[in-house]
Amino acid sequence: MNISPEKIIAHFQPILSADSKAVYSYEILGRYIDDDGEVQSLGPFFNDASTSNEEALIVDRLVRRYAFRKYAEEKRSEYLFINIRLAWLTQYTDRPELMVTLRLAEEYGIALEKLVIEITEEEFNASDAYIRAVIHYKSVGCRIALDDYGKKASNIERLVELKPDIIKINRDYIQSSEKSYHYREYMRSIAGFAESVGIEVLYEGIETQRQFDICLSLKGRYYQGFLISRPQPSMHDAAINNVVFSASVENVYTILQDEIVKTEALRISLNAQVERFLEENPFALGKNDYDIYLAKLCQKLSNVRLVYLCDRHGNQLTSNIVPQSEDPAPCDSKLLATYKKKNWVWRGYFYEALKSAVAGQKSCISSVYNDFATKDKVRTYSYSISDDVFLFVDVEEIPVF
């Protein structure tokens, strides 16, 4: 790349934190000034397969030095994201304390605790020597971020070994989430996993309000993308689109509030229908023909997919009873006997029902999930008929996103 060193510079893209609605960090992005005086991205250079690691390293060190000097001159206190290729650490695997980033931080008086070292997930399969070098960054106080998480087959062994502080959700998933619930649910599972093991989530590449709304609803602390703020030559008075951030917070809050109100109204409505039926048709443990009993109940309930009974240990006591347009015969083929005696203690909705019962509540409604067979979104309503018998009702759900 035939560019004089003085024309290689850095721009800084803000990363916002949901809790403070303020800039948490800046990511260093390589730029150069072309012959017309225009600022151009160095992304094509770094991503070009013909660019050797040695060439990329020379340019990256110029970018990093520029960025560190700018950070020090502007007396910043936010975190600073630094992209590192593991191949650049070859000469430091035995002496990681000599790594250039650490020496630059010392030169410019930047606390190591303010640096976030970002590596891509696909490099997770590198040798142990490279991983030890990354772990050294962490040992001296730097934070570790894993970029493009989920893009390649995730290496759980490396994840456990490295213990990253942050994972960045792949931008392709965020863009696809607007049209596909599969991507939304996969992102939700990543965010849930990260939360459970104490890793913070950063959504990058957000370009539309809907993408922002989806990401915020899936949980995650940090947000980055052109919609929020573009890369900028200075970190001083960075231009942030606070309007879209506030709009997403309000959108998600409204959706959550409406969902809670709707769910509670549904639970109360089903409670009334079930309790009215039980009053008119008392349940007798061990004496009822449960399938016939539930067939009568099913005809009284609205907007349901199926009903069944389980004992306290999750064992299904009845067939699956589905609604019918006419009064069913006792042995109608739609009374799905194949489910009788199956155990559902492993299902999330059974855990929620049991937790509710232990807390002294008669009923609850599960979170939304996709049915294994139909892939439709459903909720499962549960009602404690007695200490030992739970009624379960699968209710159709209209997706919000």
C-alpha contacts under 8 A as a table, 3 or more apart, distances in Angstrom:
res1	aa1	res2	aa2	distance
1	M	45	F	7.81
1	M	55	E	7.95
3	I	7	K	6.75
3	I	8	I	7.47
3	I	32	Y	7.96
4	S	7	K	5.65
4	S	8	I	7.23
5	P	8	I	5.40
5	P	62	L	7.07
6	E	9	I	7.59
7	K	32	Y	5.43
7	K	33	I	5.22
7	K	34	D	7.70
8	I	30	G	7.54
8	I	31	R	6.05
8	I	32	Y	4.40
8	I	33	I	6.69
8	I	59	V	7.61
8	I	62	L	6.73
8	I	63	V	6.40
9	I	30	G	6.36
9	I	31	R	5.21
9	I	32	Y	5.56
9	I	33	I	7.72
9	I	62	L	7.47
9	I	63	V	5.52
9	I	66	Y	6.01
9	I	67	A	7.55
10	A	28	I	6.31
10	A	29	L	5.57
10	A	30	G	4.81
10	A	31	R	5.29
10	A	32	Y	7.78
10	A	63	V	5.49
10	A	64	R	7.53
10	A	66	Y	6.35
10	A	67	A	5.67
10	A	233	P	6.90
11	H	28	I	6.10
11	H	29	L	5.27
11	H	30	G	6.45
11	H	31	R	6.52
11	H	67	A	7.74
11	H	231	P	5.62
11	H	232	Q	5.07
11	H	233	P	4.60
11	H	234	S	6.94
12	F	26	Y	5.50
12	F	27	E	5.43
12	F	28	I	5.03
12	F	29	L	6.03
12	F	231	P	4.95
12	F	232	Q	5.12
12	F	233	P	6.27
12	F	234	S	6.74
12	F	235	M	6.65
13	Q	26	Y	5.22
13	Q	27	E	5.16
13	Q	28	I	6.88
13	Q	29	L	7.38
13	Q	224	Q	7.82
13	Q	229	S	6.74
13	Q	230	R	5.83
13	Q	231	P	3.97
13	Q	232	Q	6.15
14	P	23	V	6.03
14	P	24	Y	7.54
14	P	25	S	5.95
14	P	26	Y	4.51
14	P	27	E	6.58
14	P	224	Q	6.82
14	P	229	S	6.24
14	P	230	R	7.47
14	P	231	P	7.11
14	P	238	A	7.54
14	P	240	I	7.88
15	I	23	V	5.63
15	I	24	Y	5.73
15	I	25	S	5.12
15	I	26	Y	5.77
15	I	27	E	7.32
15	I	222	Y	6.51
15	I	223	Y	5.68
15	I	224	Q	4.90
16	L	21	K	6.24
16	L	22	A	5.49
16	L	23	V	4.45
16	L	24	Y	5.32
16	L	25	S	7.07
16	L	222	Y	5.54
16	L	223	Y	5.24
16	L	224	Q	6.50
17	S	20	S	5.76
17	S	21	K	5.41
17	S	22	A	5.82
17	S	23	V	6.24
17	S	24	Y	5.49
17	S	221	R	5.64
17	S	222	Y	4.63
17	S	223	Y	6.55
18	A	21	K	5.08
18	A	22	A	7.65
18	A	220	G	7.86
18	A	221	R	5.27
18	A	222	Y	6.07
18	A	223	Y	7.50
19	D	221	R	7.04
21	K	242	N	7.91
21	K	245	F	7.54
23	V	26	Y	7.63
23	V	78	E	7.31
24	Y	78	E	5.79
24	Y	79	Y	6.35
24	Y	222	Y	7.83
25	S	78	E	5.08
25	S	79	Y	4.32
25	S	80	L	5.45
25	S	81	F	6.89
26	Y	78	E	7.21
26	Y	79	Y	6.44
26	Y	80	L	5.09
26	Y	81	F	6.01
26	Y	235	M	7.73
27	E	80	L	5.87
27	E	81	F	4.39
27	E	82	I	6.44
28	I	64	R	7.60
28	I	67	A	6.79
28	I	80	L	7.13
28	I	81	F	6.06
28	I	82	I	5.88
28	I	83	N	7.56
29	L	41	S	7.93
29	L	42	L	7.89
29	L	63	V	7.86
29	L	231	P	7.57
30	G	41	S	6.27
30	G	42	L	5.18
30	G	43	G	7.08
30	G	60	D	7.34
30	G	63	V	5.79
31	R	39	V	6.45
31	R	40	Q	5.50
31	R	41	S	4.58
31	R	42	L	5.05
31	R	63	V	7.75
32	Y	39	V	5.64
32	Y	40	Q	5.38
32	Y	41	S	6.53
32	Y	42	L	6.65
33	I	36	D	7.77
33	I	37	G	5.51
33	I	38	E	5.43
33	I	39	V	4.59
33	I	40	Q	6.17
34	D	37	G	5.30
34	D	38	E	5.43
34	D	39	V	6.40
34	D	40	Q	6.80
35	D	38	E	7.39
41	S	44	P	7.14
42	L	45	F	5.25
42	L	46	F	6.37
43	G	46	F	5.23
43	G	47	N	6.01
44	P	47	N	5.12
44	P	48	D	5.84
45	F	48	D	5.30
45	F	51	T	6.76
45	F	56	A	7.83
46	F	51	T	6.71
46	F	56	A	6.08
47	N	51	T	7.60
48	D	51	T	5.45
49	A	52	S	7.60
51	T	55	E	6.32
51	T	56	A	6.53
52	S	55	E	5.23
52	S	56	A	6.21
53	N	56	A	5.05
53	N	57	L	5.92
53	N	87	A	7.07
53	N	88	W	6.94
54	E	57	L	5.11
54	E	58	I	6.32
54	E	88	W	7.87
55	E	58	I	5.30
55	E	59	V	6.49
56	A	59	V	5.33
56	A	60	D	5.94
57	L	60	D	4.98
57	L	61	R	6.07
57	L	88	W	6.46
58	I	61	R	5.41
58	I	62	L	6.65
59	V	62	L	5.20
59	V	63	V	6.38
60	D	63	V	4.95
60	D	64	R	6.06
61	R	64	R	4.98
61	R	65	R	6.02
62	L	65	R	5.21
62	L	66	Y	6.18
63	V	66	Y	5.19
63	V	67	A	6.14
64	R	67	A	5.01
64	R	68	F	6.03
64	R	82	I	7.92
64	R	101	T	7.81
65	R	68	F	5.19
65	R	69	R	6.10
65	R	104	L	6.85
66	Y	69	R	5.27
66	Y	70	K	6.16
67	A	70	K	5.06
67	A	71	Y	6.05
68	F	71	Y	5.02
68	F	72	A	6.18
68	F	104	L	7.15
68	F	105	A	7.11
68	F	108	Y	6.74
68	F	110	I	7.87
69	R	72	A	5.17
69	R	73	E	6.03
69	R	108	Y	6.45
70	K	73	E	5.05
70	K	74	E	6.04
70	K	234	S	7.74
71	Y	74	E	5.37
71	Y	75	K	6.11
71	Y	76	R	5.62
71	Y	235	M	7.66
72	A	75	K	4.95
72	A	76	R	6.58
72	A	108	Y	6.15
72	A	109	G	7.21
72	A	110	I	6.95
74	E	235	M	7.43
74	E	236	H	6.88
76	R	235	M	7.66
77	S	114	K	7.54
78	E	114	K	6.86
79	Y	114	K	4.58
79	Y	115	L	5.75
79	Y	116	V	6.78
80	L	114	K	6.19
80	L	115	L	5.03
80	L	116	V	5.82
81	F	115	L	6.24
81	F	116	V	4.66
81	F	117	I	6.10
81	F	118	E	6.53
82	I	115	L	7.24
82	I	116	V	6.08
82	I	117	I	5.16
82	I	118	E	5.71
83	N	117	I	6.27
83	N	118	E	4.74
83	N	119	I	6.11
84	I	88	W	7.34
84	I	117	I	6.69
84	I	118	E	5.97
84	I	119	I	5.60
85	R	88	W	5.51
85	R	89	L	7.47
85	R	119	I	6.42
85	R	120	T	7.88
85	R	123	E	7.98
86	L	89	L	5.43
86	L	90	T	7.46
86	L	119	I	7.44
86	L	123	E	6.97
86	L	126	A	7.65
86	L	130	Y	6.15
87	A	90	T	5.74
87	A	130	Y	7.89
88	W	91	Q	7.68
89	L	92	Y	5.24
89	L	93	T	6.30
89	L	99	M	7.45
89	L	130	Y	6.73
89	L	133	A	7.24
90	T	93	T	5.79
90	T	130	Y	7.25
91	Q	94	D	7.48
91	Q	95	R	7.87
92	Y	95	R	4.83
92	Y	96	P	4.80
92	Y	97	E	7.74
92	Y	98	L	6.64
92	Y	99	M	6.14
92	Y	133	A	7.18
93	T	96	P	5.62
93	T	129	A	5.49
93	T	130	Y	6.01
93	T	132	R	7.12
93	T	133	A	5.54
94	D	129	A	7.74
95	R	98	L	5.90
95	R	99	M	7.72
96	P	99	M	5.47
96	P	133	A	5.44
96	P	136	H	6.50
97	E	102	L	7.24
97	E	136	H	7.54
98	L	102	L	7.06
98	L	103	R	6.83
99	M	102	L	5.63
99	M	103	R	6.57
100	V	103	R	5.05
100	V	104	L	6.04
101	T	104	L	5.12
101	T	105	A	6.18
102	L	105	A	5.15
102	L	106	E	6.35
102	L	112	L	7.40
103	R	106	E	5.10
103	R	107	E	6.11
104	L	107	E	4.92
104	L	108	Y	6.21
105	A	108	Y	5.36
105	A	109	G	5.83
105	A	110	I	4.78
105	A	111	A	6.81
105	A	112	L	6.74
106	E	109	G	5.06
106	E	110	I	6.26
106	E	111	A	7.77
107	E	110	I	7.85
110	I	114	K	7.32
111	A	114	K	5.58
111	A	115	L	7.48
112	L	115	L	5.42
112	L	140	V	6.99
112	L	141	G	5.60
112	L	142	C	5.33
113	E	140	V	7.91
113	E	141	G	4.75
113	E	142	C	4.87
113	E	143	R	6.93
114	K	142	C	6.69
114	K	143	R	7.76
115	L	142	C	5.18
115	L	143	R	6.25
116	V	142	C	5.76
116	V	143	R	4.54
116	V	144	I	5.45
116	V	145	A	6.44
117	I	137	Y	7.57
117	I	142	C	6.85
117	I	143	R	6.15
117	I	144	I	4.90
117	I	145	A	5.96
118	E	144	I	6.00
118	E	145	A	4.58
118	E	146	L	5.76
118	E	147	D	6.33
119	I	123	E	7.17
119	I	144	I	7.92
119	I	145	A	6.50
119	I	146	L	5.32
119	I	147	D	5.72
120	T	123	E	5.65
120	T	124	F	7.31
120	T	146	L	5.64
120	T	147	D	4.45
120	T	148	D	6.04
120	T	149	Y	7.59
121	E	124	F	5.26
121	E	146	L	5.90
121	E	147	D	5.89
121	E	148	D	6.13
121	E	149	Y	5.80
121	E	150	G	7.70
121	E	151	K	7.49
121	E	152	K	6.87
121	E	154	S	7.26
122	E	125	N	6.77
122	E	151	K	7.76
122	E	152	K	5.93
123	E	126	A	5.56
124	F	131	I	7.87
124	F	155	N	6.83
124	F	158	R	6.38
125	N	155	N	7.52
125	N	158	R	7.70
126	A	130	Y	6.40
126	A	131	I	7.06
127	S	130	Y	5.57
127	S	131	I	6.63
128	D	131	I	4.98
128	D	132	R	6.07
129	A	132	R	5.12
129	A	133	A	6.47
130	Y	133	A	5.11
130	Y	134	V	6.52
131	I	134	V	5.05
131	I	135	I	6.15
131	I	162	L	7.40
132	R	135	I	4.92
132	R	136	H	6.17
133	A	136	H	5.05
133	A	137	Y	6.78
134	V	137	Y	5.23
134	V	138	K	6.80
134	V	162	L	7.78
135	I	138	K	5.03
135	I	139	S	6.21
135	I	162	L	6.27
136	H	139	S	4.88
136	H	140	V	6.40
137	Y	140	V	5.55
137	Y	141	G	6.72
137	Y	142	C	5.42
137	Y	143	R	7.57
137	Y	144	I	7.86
138	K	141	G	5.27
138	K	142	C	4.84
138	K	143	R	5.85
138	K	144	I	6.64
139	S	142	C	7.27
143	R	164	P	7.38
143	R	165	D	6.02
143	R	166	I	7.97
144	I	164	P	4.93
144	I	165	D	5.36
144	I	166	I	6.47
145	A	164	P	5.69
145	A	165	D	5.96
145	A	166	I	4.54
145	A	167	I	5.51
145	A	168	K	7.09
146	L	149	Y	6.35
146	L	164	P	6.57
146	L	166	I	6.31
146	L	167	I	4.73
146	L	168	K	6.03
147	D	167	I	6.18
147	D	168	K	4.87
147	D	169	I	7.12
147	D	170	N	7.30
148	D	151	K	5.73
148	D	167	I	7.79
148	D	168	K	5.68
148	D	169	I	5.55
148	D	170	N	4.17
148	D	171	R	7.29
149	Y	152	K	7.46
149	Y	154	S	7.44
149	Y	167	I	6.18
149	Y	168	K	5.78
149	Y	169	I	5.24
149	Y	170	N	5.70
150	G	153	A	6.66
150	G	154	S	6.07
150	G	169	I	7.13
150	G	170	N	6.67
151	K	154	S	7.87
151	K	170	N	6.38
155	N	158	R	5.49
155	N	159	L	6.26
156	I	159	L	4.83
156	I	160	V	6.12
157	E	160	V	5.25
157	E	161	E	6.22
158	R	161	E	4.89
158	R	162	L	5.86
159	L	162	L	5.28
159	L	163	K	5.57
159	L	164	P	6.93
160	V	163	K	5.33
164	P	167	I	7.09
164	P	199	I	6.82
165	D	198	G	7.76
165	D	199	I	5.19
165	D	200	E	6.18
166	I	199	I	5.45
166	I	200	E	4.64
166	I	201	V	5.65
166	I	202	L	6.83
167	I	194	A	7.88
167	I	199	I	6.99
167	I	200	E	6.43
167	I	201	V	5.19
167	I	202	L	6.10
168	K	201	V	6.03
168	K	202	L	4.62
168	K	203	Y	5.74
168	K	204	E	6.55
169	I	173	Y	7.37
169	I	174	I	7.60
169	I	187	M	7.53
169	I	201	V	7.21
169	I	202	L	6.25
169	I	203	Y	5.20
169	I	204	E	6.51
170	N	173	Y	5.54
170	N	174	I	6.83
170	N	203	Y	7.56
170	N	204	E	7.07
171	R	174	I	5.00
171	R	175	Q	6.32
171	R	203	Y	7.39
171	R	204	E	5.72
171	R	205	G	5.06
171	R	206	I	7.34
172	D	175	Q	5.22
172	D	176	S	6.15
173	Y	176	S	5.04
173	Y	177	S	5.94
173	Y	183	Y	5.99
173	Y	184	R	7.93
173	Y	187	M	7.49
174	I	177	S	5.11
174	I	178	E	7.32
174	I	183	Y	7.68
174	I	184	R	7.93
174	I	203	Y	7.72
174	I	205	G	7.49
174	I	206	I	7.09
174	I	211	Q	6.44
174	I	215	C	7.55
175	Q	178	E	6.11
175	Q	206	I	7.69
175	Q	211	Q	6.87
176	S	179	K	5.85
176	S	180	S	6.16
176	S	183	Y	6.43
177	S	180	S	5.12
177	S	181	Y	6.42
177	S	182	H	7.60
177	S	183	Y	5.01
177	S	184	R	5.05
177	S	211	Q	7.28
177	S	214	I	7.64
178	E	181	Y	7.97
178	E	210	R	6.96
178	E	211	Q	6.33
178	E	214	I	7.75
180	S	183	Y	5.62
180	S	184	R	6.67
181	Y	184	R	4.81
181	Y	185	E	5.95
181	Y	401	F	7.77
182	H	185	E	5.25
182	H	186	Y	6.10
183	Y	186	Y	5.02
183	Y	187	M	6.06
184	R	187	M	5.16
184	R	188	R	6.11
184	R	214	I	7.67
184	R	218	L	7.90
185	E	188	R	4.82
185	E	189	S	6.16
186	Y	189	S	5.07
186	Y	190	I	6.33
187	M	190	I	5.09
187	M	191	A	6.18
187	M	218	L	7.27
188	R	191	A	5.11
188	R	192	G	6.05
188	R	218	L	5.31
188	R	219	K	7.53
189	S	192	G	5.00
189	S	193	F	6.06
190	I	193	F	5.11
190	I	194	A	6.08
191	A	194	A	5.07
191	A	195	E	6.10
191	A	201	V	6.44
191	A	218	L	6.98
191	A	219	K	6.38
191	A	220	G	6.64
192	G	195	E	5.17
192	G	196	S	6.20
192	G	219	K	7.92
193	F	196	S	5.19
193	F	197	V	6.49
194	A	197	V	5.40
194	A	198	G	6.03
194	A	199	I	4.73
194	A	200	E	6.40
194	A	201	V	6.92
195	E	198	G	5.14
195	E	199	I	5.78
195	E	200	E	6.67
196	S	199	I	7.73
200	E	220	G	6.79
200	E	221	R	6.47
200	E	222	Y	7.90
201	V	219	K	7.94
201	V	220	G	4.81
201	V	221	R	5.86
201	V	222	Y	6.33
202	L	220	G	6.24
202	L	221	R	6.36
202	L	222	Y	4.44
202	L	223	Y	5.60
202	L	224	Q	7.46
203	Y	206	I	7.14
203	Y	215	C	6.89
203	Y	220	G	7.33
203	Y	222	Y	6.31
203	Y	223	Y	4.95
203	Y	224	Q	6.14
204	E	223	Y	6.04
204	E	224	Q	4.56
204	E	225	G	5.61
205	G	224	Q	6.05
205	G	225	G	4.31
205	G	226	F	6.86
206	I	211	Q	6.10
206	I	212	F	6.23
206	I	223	Y	7.58
206	I	224	Q	6.17
206	I	225	G	4.32
206	I	226	F	6.42
206	I	227	L	6.08
206	I	228	I	7.52
207	E	211	Q	6.86
207	E	212	F	7.75
207	E	225	G	5.95
207	E	226	F	5.54
207	E	227	L	4.70
207	E	228	I	7.86
208	T	211	Q	5.24
208	T	212	F	6.39
208	T	227	L	6.09
209	Q	212	F	5.01
209	Q	213	D	6.15
209	Q	227	L	7.49
209	Q	244	V	6.76
209	Q	248	S	7.08
210	R	213	D	4.95
210	R	214	I	6.11
211	Q	214	I	5.12
211	Q	215	C	6.13
212	F	215	C	5.20
212	F	216	L	6.08
212	F	245	F	7.99
212	F	248	S	6.43
213	D	216	L	5.27
213	D	217	S	6.13
213	D	248	S	5.13
213	D	249	V	7.66
213	D	251	N	6.90
213	D	252	V	6.31
214	I	217	S	5.17
214	I	218	L	6.33
214	I	401	F	7.27
215	C	218	L	5.17
215	C	219	K	6.68
215	C	220	G	7.24
216	L	219	K	5.46
216	L	220	G	6.49
216	L	248	S	7.31
216	L	249	V	7.50
216	L	252	V	7.09
217	S	252	V	6.01
220	G	223	Y	7.95
223	Y	228	I	7.98
224	Q	228	I	6.49
224	Q	229	S	7.34
225	G	228	I	5.51
225	G	229	S	6.15
225	G	230	R	6.86
226	F	229	S	5.08
226	F	230	R	4.80
226	F	231	P	7.96
227	L	230	R	7.53
227	L	241	N	7.25
227	L	244	V	7.68
228	I	240	I	6.03
228	I	241	N	5.06
228	I	242	N	7.34
228	I	244	V	7.02
228	I	245	F	7.21
229	S	239	A	6.41
229	S	240	I	5.10
229	S	241	N	6.16
230	R	239	A	7.93
232	Q	235	M	7.14
232	Q	238	A	7.19
234	S	237	D	7.82
234	S	238	A	6.97
235	M	238	A	5.41
241	N	244	V	5.95
241	N	245	F	6.88
242	N	245	F	5.00
242	N	246	S	6.07
243	V	246	S	5.26
243	V	247	A	6.00
244	V	247	A	4.84
244	V	248	S	6.07
245	F	248	S	5.27
245	F	249	V	6.32
246	S	249	V	5.11
246	S	250	E	6.17
247	A	250	E	5.13
247	A	251	N	5.98
248	S	251	N	4.88
248	S	252	V	5.97
249	V	252	V	5.33
249	V	253	Y	6.01
250	E	253	Y	5.05
250	E	254	T	6.03
251	N	254	T	5.20
251	N	255	I	6.20
252	V	255	I	5.03
252	V	256	L	6.05
253	Y	256	L	5.14
253	Y	257	Q	6.03
254	T	257	Q	5.13
254	T	258	D	6.01
255	I	258	D	5.15
255	I	259	E	5.98
255	I	400	V	7.88
256	L	259	E	5.00
256	L	260	I	6.18
257	Q	260	I	5.17
257	Q	261	V	6.24
258	D	261	V	5.12
258	D	262	K	5.95
259	E	262	K	5.07
259	E	263	T	5.92
260	I	263	T	5.14
260	I	264	E	6.08
261	V	264	E	5.27
261	V	265	A	6.12
262	K	265	A	5.14
262	K	266	L	6.19
263	T	266	L	5.12
263	T	267	R	6.20
263	T	365	I	7.36
264	E	267	R	5.01
264	E	268	I	6.15
265	A	268	I	5.18
265	A	269	S	6.11
266	L	269	S	5.06
266	L	270	L	6.13
267	R	270	L	5.22
267	R	271	N	6.02
267	R	363	S	7.47
267	R	364	C	6.71
267	R	365	I	6.61
267	R	381	Y	7.33
268	I	271	N	4.97
268	I	272	A	6.27
269	S	272	A	5.24
269	S	273	Q	6.41
270	L	273	Q	5.06
270	L	274	V	5.99
270	L	301	L	7.53
271	N	274	V	5.24
271	N	275	E	5.89
271	N	363	S	7.40
271	N	383	Y	7.75
272	A	275	E	5.28
272	A	276	R	5.98
273	Q	276	R	5.28
273	Q	277	F	6.30
273	Q	300	K	7.20
273	Q	301	L	6.62
274	V	277	F	5.14
274	V	278	L	6.16
274	V	297	L	7.63
274	V	301	L	7.83
275	E	278	L	4.98
275	E	279	E	6.06
276	R	279	E	5.18
276	R	280	E	6.35
277	F	280	E	5.15
277	F	281	N	5.76
277	F	282	P	7.95
277	F	297	L	6.72
277	F	300	K	7.73
278	L	281	N	4.86
278	L	282	P	5.01
278	L	283	F	6.48
279	E	282	P	5.74
283	F	288	N	7.18
283	F	385	I	7.81
284	A	287	K	5.40
284	A	288	N	5.93
285	L	288	N	6.73
288	N	293	Y	6.84
289	D	292	I	5.61
289	D	293	Y	6.12
290	Y	293	Y	4.91
290	Y	294	L	6.01
290	Y	317	L	7.66
290	Y	318	T	6.10
291	D	294	L	5.21
291	D	295	A	6.07
291	D	318	T	5.76
291	D	319	S	6.31
291	D	321	I	7.21
291	D	330	P	7.78
291	D	335	L	7.45
292	I	295	A	5.01
292	I	296	K	6.45
292	I	330	P	5.81
293	Y	296	K	5.42
293	Y	297	L	6.53
294	L	297	L	4.82
294	L	298	C	5.89
294	L	307	V	7.12
294	L	308	Y	7.07
294	L	321	I	6.76
295	A	298	C	5.07
295	A	299	Q	6.53
295	A	321	I	6.12
295	A	322	V	7.72
295	A	323	P	7.82
295	A	328	P	7.29
296	K	299	Q	5.42
296	K	300	K	6.94
297	L	300	K	5.23
297	L	301	L	6.69
298	C	301	L	5.37
298	C	304	V	8.00
298	C	306	L	7.53
298	C	307	V	6.73
298	C	321	I	7.11
298	C	322	V	7.02
298	C	323	P	5.85
299	Q	302	S	7.90
299	Q	323	P	6.25
299	Q	324	Q	7.34
299	Q	327	D	7.82
301	L	304	V	6.70
303	N	395	V	6.37
303	N	396	E	6.61
304	V	307	V	7.80
304	V	323	P	7.28
304	V	393	V	6.80
304	V	394	D	5.88
304	V	395	V	4.57
304	V	396	E	6.26
305	R	322	V	6.05
305	R	323	P	6.78
305	R	393	V	7.45
305	R	394	D	5.39
305	R	395	V	5.74
305	R	396	E	6.57
306	L	320	N	6.20
306	L	321	I	5.27
306	L	322	V	4.37
306	L	323	P	6.63
306	L	393	V	5.91
306	L	394	D	5.46
306	L	395	V	7.69
307	V	320	N	5.93
307	V	321	I	5.18
307	V	322	V	6.60
307	V	391	L	7.30
307	V	392	F	5.59
307	V	393	V	4.47
307	V	394	D	6.42
308	Y	316	Q	7.27
308	Y	317	L	7.48
308	Y	318	T	5.75
308	Y	319	S	6.42
308	Y	320	N	5.34
308	Y	321	I	6.23
308	Y	391	L	6.06
308	Y	392	F	5.43
308	Y	393	V	6.78
309	L	316	Q	5.81
309	L	317	L	5.36
309	L	318	T	5.67
309	L	389	V	6.74
309	L	390	F	5.66
309	L	391	L	4.71
309	L	392	F	6.06
310	C	313	H	7.68
310	C	314	G	5.57
310	C	315	N	5.21
310	C	316	Q	4.18
310	C	317	L	5.17
310	C	318	T	7.46
310	C	389	V	5.83
310	C	390	F	5.28
310	C	391	L	6.63
310	C	392	F	7.59
311	D	314	G	5.50
311	D	315	N	5.44
311	D	316	Q	6.59
311	D	317	L	6.78
311	D	388	D	5.40
311	D	389	V	4.61
311	D	390	F	6.06
312	R	315	N	7.44
312	R	354	L	7.66
312	R	387	D	7.50
312	R	388	D	5.03
312	R	389	V	6.03
312	R	390	F	6.89
313	H	343	N	7.88
313	H	345	V	6.65
314	G	343	N	5.10
314	G	344	W	4.91
314	G	345	V	4.70
314	G	350	F	7.14
315	N	341	K	5.55
315	N	342	K	5.70
315	N	343	N	4.35
315	N	344	W	6.51
315	N	345	V	7.72
316	Q	319	S	7.72
316	Q	339	Y	7.13
316	Q	340	K	5.32
316	Q	341	K	4.78
316	Q	342	K	5.40
316	Q	343	N	6.04
316	Q	344	W	7.49
317	L	340	K	5.81
317	L	341	K	6.01
318	T	337	A	7.24
318	T	339	Y	7.53
318	T	340	K	5.15
318	T	341	K	7.57
319	S	335	L	5.84
319	S	336	L	5.01
319	S	337	A	4.25
319	S	338	T	6.77
319	S	339	Y	5.61
319	S	340	K	4.97
320	N	335	L	5.85
320	N	336	L	4.84
320	N	337	A	6.57
320	N	339	Y	6.37
320	N	340	K	7.57
321	I	334	K	6.93
321	I	335	L	5.04
321	I	336	L	6.46
322	V	334	K	6.46
322	V	335	L	6.77
324	Q	327	D	7.01
324	Q	328	P	6.83
328	P	332	D	6.19
329	A	332	D	5.14
331	C	335	L	7.00
332	D	335	L	5.80
333	S	336	L	6.84
336	L	339	Y	6.48
337	A	340	K	5.53
339	Y	342	K	5.63
343	N	346	W	7.80
344	W	347	R	5.43
344	W	350	F	6.58
345	V	350	F	5.83
345	V	351	Y	6.90
346	W	350	F	7.33
346	W	351	Y	7.68
347	R	350	F	5.46
347	R	351	Y	6.73
348	G	351	Y	5.21
348	G	352	E	6.40
348	G	366	S	7.76
349	Y	352	E	5.03
349	Y	353	A	6.16
349	Y	365	I	7.84
349	Y	366	S	5.23
349	Y	367	S	7.52
349	Y	380	T	6.39
350	F	353	A	4.97
350	F	354	L	6.11
351	Y	354	L	5.15
351	Y	355	K	6.04
352	E	355	K	5.09
352	E	356	S	6.09
352	E	364	C	7.46
352	E	365	I	7.92
352	E	366	S	6.46
353	A	356	S	5.12
353	A	357	A	6.20
353	A	363	S	7.24
353	A	364	C	6.29
353	A	365	I	7.82
353	A	366	S	7.81
353	A	382	S	5.94
353	A	383	Y	7.78
354	L	357	A	5.04
354	L	358	V	6.13
355	K	358	V	5.18
355	K	359	A	6.26
356	S	359	A	5.09
356	S	360	G	6.50
356	S	361	Q	5.27
356	S	362	K	7.21
356	S	363	S	6.84
356	S	364	C	6.54
357	A	360	G	5.08
357	A	361	Q	5.22
357	A	362	K	6.16
357	A	363	S	7.40
357	A	384	S	6.91
358	V	361	Q	7.41
361	Q	364	C	7.61
362	K	383	Y	5.62
362	K	384	S	5.26
362	K	385	I	7.98
363	S	381	Y	7.27
363	S	382	S	5.37
363	S	383	Y	4.34
363	S	384	S	6.36
364	C	381	Y	5.86
364	C	382	S	5.54
364	C	383	Y	6.93
365	I	379	R	6.59
365	I	380	T	5.69
365	I	381	Y	4.35
365	I	382	S	6.35
366	S	379	R	5.54
366	S	380	T	5.29
366	S	381	Y	6.39
367	S	379	R	6.15
367	S	380	T	7.84
368	V	377	K	6.37
368	V	378	V	5.63
368	V	379	R	5.00
368	V	397	E	7.35
369	Y	377	K	5.53
369	Y	378	V	5.66
369	Y	379	R	6.53
370	N	374	T	7.88
370	N	375	K	4.99
370	N	376	D	5.29
370	N	377	K	4.49
370	N	378	V	6.10
371	D	374	T	5.59
371	D	375	K	4.63
371	D	376	D	5.43
371	D	377	K	6.34
371	D	378	V	6.59
372	F	375	K	5.64
376	D	396	E	7.81
376	D	397	E	7.93
377	K	396	E	6.60
377	K	397	E	5.32
377	K	398	I	6.91
377	K	399	P	6.78
378	V	394	D	6.51
378	V	395	V	5.61
378	V	396	E	4.77
378	V	397	E	4.83
379	R	394	D	5.78
379	R	395	V	5.24
379	R	396	E	6.57
379	R	397	E	6.46
380	T	392	F	6.49
380	T	393	V	5.52
380	T	394	D	4.45
380	T	395	V	6.01
381	Y	392	F	5.63
381	Y	393	V	4.98
381	Y	394	D	6.27
381	Y	395	V	7.12
382	S	390	F	6.52
382	S	391	L	5.44
382	S	392	F	4.55
382	S	393	V	6.35
383	Y	390	F	5.64
383	Y	391	L	5.04
383	Y	392	F	6.67
384	S	387	D	6.72
384	S	388	D	7.90
384	S	389	V	6.18
384	S	390	F	4.63
384	S	391	L	6.31
385	I	388	D	7.83
385	I	389	V	5.60
385	I	390	F	5.70
385	I	391	L	6.55
386	S	389	V	5.16
386	S	390	F	7.06
